[in-house]
Amino acid sequence: MIESRGEYDSVRETEALIRSASGYVRVSSNLRPRVIESSQLSRRELGARRVIRQIALVAVVVTWSLVCTVDRMNLPRSSHWLSSNSEHASQLSTRSAGGVGEDWALVDSFEELRGRIADILRL
């Protein structure tokens, strides 16, 4: 390595200051136990935070599933749904016989069905 003796080298100056301070600086006898204790404490805090997050996540999932279950219980039963569909089919056949074309009768029945579904899904 090429050395230039005329220029100022801040790294060498810093190293020289550290070496000269080695006689004055002493490590306390309880430094290592304090470092270990603080790292264990921070690890415990992180573990506690993780457990709290997991409990909160479980609570959210349970609440969401209960809400979905209650909403399903409020929906009409499938037998009622089938009977209303058969009523729509009979209305469609009477409309097509009444002079309205089958295409428009089908459109009207879809609009009514869409309105019923919207009423059911409203909160």
TAZI-V845345 format. One record per residue. RES is the residue in one letter. PHI is phi in radians with two decimals (* if undefined). Layout:
BEGIN
[[RES:PHI] [RES:PHI]]
END
This chain:
BEGIN
[[M:*] [I:-1.51] [E:-1.90] [S:-1.98] [R:-1.45] [G:-1.54] [E:-1.67] [Y:-1.43] [D:-2.08] [S:-1.22] [V:-1.15] [R:-1.15] [E:-1.10] [T:-1.12] [E:-1.06] [A:-1.16] [L:-1.14] [I:-1.15] [R:-1.11] [S:-1.24] [A:-1.46] [S:-1.11] [G:-1.38] [Y:-1.76] [V:-1.58] [R:-2.22] [V:-1.40] [S:-1.23] [S:-1.27] [N:-1.82] [L:-1.12] [R:-1.09] [P:-1.07] [R:-1.16] [V:-1.12] [I:-1.11] [E:-1.11] [S:-1.19] [S:-1.21] [Q:-1.15] [L:-1.11] [S:-1.17] [R:-1.14] [R:-1.13] [E:-1.10] [L:-1.10] [G:-1.11] [A:-1.14] [R:-1.10] [R:-1.10] [V:-1.13] [I:-1.11] [R:-1.09] [Q:-1.16] [I:-1.11] [A:-1.12] [L:-1.12] [V:-1.10] [A:-1.10] [V:-1.14] [V:-1.13] [V:-1.13] [T:-1.08] [W:-1.08] [S:-1.17] [L:-1.14] [V:-1.11] [C:-1.10] [T:-1.15] [V:-1.12] [D:-1.10] [R:-1.14] [M:-1.19] [N:-1.44] [L:-1.25] [P:-1.15] [R:-1.20] [S:-1.18] [S:-1.13] [H:-1.12] [W:-1.10] [L:-1.16] [S:-1.15] [S:-1.20] [N:-1.18] [S:-1.18] [E:-1.10] [H:-1.09] [A:-1.14] [S:-1.20] [Q:-1.15] [L:-1.12] [S:-1.20] [T:-1.24] [R:-1.16] [S:-1.18] [A:-1.34] [G:-1.45] [G:1.88] [V:-1.46] [G:-1.13] [E:-1.07] [D:-1.07] [W:-1.26] [A:-1.13] [L:-1.13] [V:-1.10] [D:-1.07] [S:-1.16] [F:-1.15] [E:-1.13] [E:-1.13] [L:-1.09] [R:-1.09] [G:-1.13] [R:-1.12] [I:-1.12] [A:-1.11] [D:-1.11] [I:-1.18] [L:-1.45] [R:-1.15] [L:-1.66]]
END
